Structures are given as structure tokens and as C-alpha cells.
Amino acid sequence: MIPGGGQPNMQQLLQQAQKMQQDLARAQEELARTEVDGQSGGGLVKATVTGSGELRGLVIDPKAVDPEDTETLADLIVAAVQAANENAQNLQQQKLGPLAQGLGGGGGIPGLPF
């Protein structure tokens, strides 16, 4: 409902949209700086990604290295990276979800995974 029954104040709407864009940009920058971890094999392989999903680190326990079975090691690496990316997506939901709702509701923002 618009106070006074008139048209919405375009200047005010523009300022609100600009503020939401700035908040979104700030949240995306924060995500790019934040690192989250994922692991597999009971901690034998650990992956670190940024909140935006960029792989930053990989730690492999020597016990996971069997020259006769590189397939298992590859599976552990993939699982650790996937776990880290899931954690990054959860972080994105926490940081960007409320902003996305403010920019138009449940449809999300084009280019983002939710």
C-alpha cells in the first residue's frame, strides 16, 4: 500500500535498489574472501574453497596415497572438493539469500546458484 494513494516515489525506489546492489556487491566480495573446508575419507583429504567456489587448497594425508590405487585417491579428492563446494553454497545462501529476496523474491538472481 502506498501512503497517500499516489505513485511510488521513484527517487526513493532508485535509492533502495542502489543500496541493495551495494549490499549485494559487498556480500559477494566477502564471499570471495571467506574460505570454507570440506573433507572426505575421515579427513584423509581436505579441500579449501572460497565462499564463491574457487578451489584454494588441497591437503592429502600420505596414508591416502597408494600407488596401486590412484582411483580411490581421485574419488576422495572429488568428494572433498564437492563437500567444500556444498559448504560454500550454504554460505552463499546465508549471505546472499536475504539480498536475493529483497531484489524480487524467490526467483533468485540470474547467474547465482539459487
GIFEN-V837092 format. One line per field, one symbol per residue. ss: DSSP state (h for helix, s for strand, l for the rest). A space follows every 10 residues. Layout:
ss = ???
//
This chain:
ss = llhhhllllh hhhhhhhhhh hhhhhhhhhh hhhlssssss hhhlssssss llllssssss lhhhlllllh hhhhhhhhhh hhhhhhhhhh hhhhhhhhhh hhllhhhlll llll
//
